[in-house]
Amino acid sequence: MVLDVTADICPMTFVRTRLQLDKLPAGAVLEILYKGEEPRRNLPRSLTEQGHEVLEQVHGEDGQGRLRVRKAG
């Protein structure tokens, strides 16, 4: 599943991500598309603190990025 939060700013990037993860079963992978420095730093940290596993993070020079996260069981 892919969640696009490129139009959102913190803390809404995390809120929308959390709401989407809540709908998924344990072990599911969510791909999050984001834009900006705050979500690049805050999303992985916040998700890891909640027990989710960051599988991959790719951040481009244009400020856009992609984060893949496995939901905690």
Order of alpha helices (4+ residues) and beta strands (2+ residues): beta-alpha-beta-alpha-beta-beta
